Amino acid sequence: MKLIASVIVLLTVAAFTGCRSHMLNIRLANTSTTPISTIIVDYPTATFGKDKLAPGETFSSPVKITDQGPLKVQFTDATGKSHNYTGPVLKPNAEGTMEIKLDQNSATITPDPRDR
């Protein structure tokens, strides 16, 4: 009986070790000397945001890309001016890391997503 229970447990563990979710880590970085606020990152089928990033501060969010579409970034600079940028087209199951460097005038998106 112990042998059967051990085999069942081993098979269950083996089945779950091969399963993993494809995730894309999106990292925001404020490269300017003043705060940036109301940061919105829009990607296919979802959105995340950050209220404020202090100078030199970073923030990361893992996301699951389930549909194809462009990455869009919106933020407000220290003077209250809103900025909008469109980045690369993301594909389902993209994974890796994407960095979005923000300053008071622009967003630089460095893609590294790999789709499987």
C-alpha beads as a LAMMPS data file, in Angstrom:
LAMMPS data file: protein, C-alpha beads

116 atoms
115 bonds

1 atom types
1 bond types

-500.0 500.0 xlo xhi
-500.0 500.0 ylo yhi
-500.0 500.0 zlo zhi

Masses

1 110.0

Atoms # bond

1 1 1 0.000 0.000 0.000
2 1 1 2.861 2.372 0.851
3 1 1 4.422 1.665 -2.535
4 1 1 1.239 2.653 -4.381
5 1 1 0.883 5.855 -2.322
6 1 1 4.532 6.729 -2.970
7 1 1 4.138 6.191 -6.718
8 1 1 1.007 8.380 -6.800
9 1 1 2.777 11.178 -4.905
10 1 1 5.819 10.928 -7.185
11 1 1 3.685 11.064 -10.339
12 1 1 1.749 14.061 -9.006
13 1 1 4.944 15.955 -8.185
14 1 1 6.431 15.093 -11.589
15 1 1 3.307 16.333 -13.366
16 1 1 3.404 19.706 -11.637
17 1 1 7.128 20.363 -11.984
18 1 1 6.811 20.617 -15.772
19 1 1 4.026 23.188 -15.577
20 1 1 4.880 26.858 -15.411
21 1 1 3.255 30.066 -16.445
22 1 1 4.924 32.275 -19.048
23 1 1 5.451 35.660 -17.386
24 1 1 6.876 38.939 -18.602
25 1 1 8.501 41.092 -15.929
26 1 1 7.921 44.795 -16.648
27 1 1 10.309 47.070 -14.764
28 1 1 9.690 50.823 -14.439
29 1 1 12.660 53.090 -13.643
30 1 1 12.630 56.840 -13.021
31 1 1 15.918 58.064 -14.490
32 1 1 15.166 61.755 -13.881
33 1 1 15.992 63.994 -10.910
34 1 1 12.343 64.747 -10.069
35 1 1 9.328 62.525 -9.326
36 1 1 7.099 61.044 -12.004
37 1 1 3.468 60.300 -11.187
38 1 1 0.318 58.582 -12.416
39 1 1 2.164 55.898 -14.356
40 1 1 -0.107 53.584 -16.347
41 1 1 1.183 50.584 -18.292
42 1 1 -1.373 49.135 -20.667
43 1 1 -0.699 45.766 -22.269
44 1 1 -3.015 43.359 -24.139
45 1 1 -6.087 42.564 -21.974
46 1 1 -4.844 44.270 -18.777
47 1 1 -3.293 47.338 -17.127
48 1 1 -1.194 48.111 -14.069
49 1 1 -0.029 51.379 -12.590
50 1 1 2.074 53.141 -10.019
51 1 1 1.067 56.384 -8.274
52 1 1 4.560 57.841 -8.075
53 1 1 8.199 56.993 -8.719
54 1 1 10.803 59.042 -6.882
55 1 1 14.066 59.935 -8.663
56 1 1 16.097 56.758 -9.146
57 1 1 13.263 54.529 -7.896
58 1 1 12.246 51.331 -9.699
59 1 1 9.113 49.196 -9.624
60 1 1 8.568 45.759 -11.176
61 1 1 5.419 43.864 -12.021
62 1 1 5.188 40.360 -13.455
63 1 1 2.396 40.106 -16.055
64 1 1 0.935 37.339 -18.190
65 1 1 0.432 38.253 -21.843
66 1 1 -2.632 36.389 -23.126
67 1 1 -3.353 38.307 -26.332
68 1 1 -1.391 40.188 -29.004
69 1 1 -1.148 43.960 -28.905
70 1 1 1.076 46.981 -28.245
71 1 1 2.509 48.005 -24.905
72 1 1 1.406 51.542 -24.010
73 1 1 2.797 53.815 -21.308
74 1 1 1.305 56.990 -19.889
75 1 1 2.768 59.173 -17.117
76 1 1 2.717 62.679 -15.707
77 1 1 5.929 64.698 -15.341
78 1 1 6.802 67.025 -12.433
79 1 1 5.115 70.004 -14.153
80 1 1 1.819 68.119 -14.567
81 1 1 2.176 67.443 -18.289
82 1 1 0.906 64.066 -19.495
83 1 1 3.038 61.903 -21.804
84 1 1 1.948 58.875 -23.889
85 1 1 4.173 56.310 -25.606
86 1 1 3.505 53.166 -27.592
87 1 1 6.048 50.382 -27.403
88 1 1 6.529 47.039 -29.099
89 1 1 3.744 44.618 -29.950
90 1 1 3.582 41.858 -27.358
91 1 1 2.514 38.322 -28.226
92 1 1 0.794 35.694 -26.070
93 1 1 3.096 33.841 -23.670
94 1 1 5.852 36.480 -23.968
95 1 1 8.424 36.088 -21.253
96 1 1 11.616 37.720 -20.112
97 1 1 12.150 41.265 -18.873
98 1 1 11.118 44.582 -20.347
99 1 1 12.482 47.802 -18.868
100 1 1 10.731 51.138 -19.211
101 1 1 13.040 54.038 -18.358
102 1 1 11.117 57.225 -17.664
103 1 1 12.434 60.768 -17.502
104 1 1 10.551 64.052 -17.505
105 1 1 10.143 64.073 -21.294
106 1 1 10.159 60.506 -22.569
107 1 1 9.916 56.781 -22.050
108 1 1 12.549 54.409 -23.390
109 1 1 11.313 50.849 -23.674
110 1 1 13.938 48.139 -23.914
111 1 1 12.215 44.934 -24.990
112 1 1 13.517 41.503 -24.239
113 1 1 10.336 39.430 -24.361
114 1 1 10.631 35.988 -25.842
115 1 1 7.442 34.355 -27.038
116 1 1 7.088 30.613 -26.965

Bonds

1 1 1 2
2 1 2 3
3 1 3 4
4 1 4 5
5 1 5 6
6 1 6 7
7 1 7 8
8 1 8 9
9 1 9 10
10 1 10 11
11 1 11 12
12 1 12 13
13 1 13 14
14 1 14 15
15 1 15 16
16 1 16 17
17 1 17 18
18 1 18 19
19 1 19 20
20 1 20 21
21 1 21 22
22 1 22 23
23 1 23 24
24 1 24 25
25 1 25 26
26 1 26 27
27 1 27 28
28 1 28 29
29 1 29 30
30 1 30 31
31 1 31 32
32 1 32 33
33 1 33 34
34 1 34 35
35 1 35 36
36 1 36 37
37 1 37 38
38 1 38 39
39 1 39 40
40 1 40 41
41 1 41 42
42 1 42 43
43 1 43 44
44 1 44 45
45 1 45 46
46 1 46 47
47 1 47 48
48 1 48 49
49 1 49 50
50 1 50 51
51 1 51 52
52 1 52 53
53 1 53 54
54 1 54 55
55 1 55 56
56 1 56 57
57 1 57 58
58 1 58 59
59 1 59 60
60 1 60 61
61 1 61 62
62 1 62 63
63 1 63 64
64 1 64 65
65 1 65 66
66 1 66 67
67 1 67 68
68 1 68 69
69 1 69 70
70 1 70 71
71 1 71 72
72 1 72 73
73 1 73 74
74 1 74 75
75 1 75 76
76 1 76 77
77 1 77 78
78 1 78 79
79 1 79 80
80 1 80 81
81 1 81 82
82 1 82 83
83 1 83 84
84 1 84 85
85 1 85 86
86 1 86 87
87 1 87 88
88 1 88 89
89 1 89 90
90 1 90 91
91 1 91 92
92 1 92 93
93 1 93 94
94 1 94 95
95 1 95 96
96 1 96 97
97 1 97 98
98 1 98 99
99 1 99 100
100 1 100 101
101 1 101 102
102 1 102 103
103 1 103 104
104 1 104 105
105 1 105 106
106 1 106 107
107 1 107 108
108 1 108 109
109 1 109 110
110 1 110 111
111 1 111 112
112 1 112 113
113 1 113 114
114 1 114 115
115 1 115 116
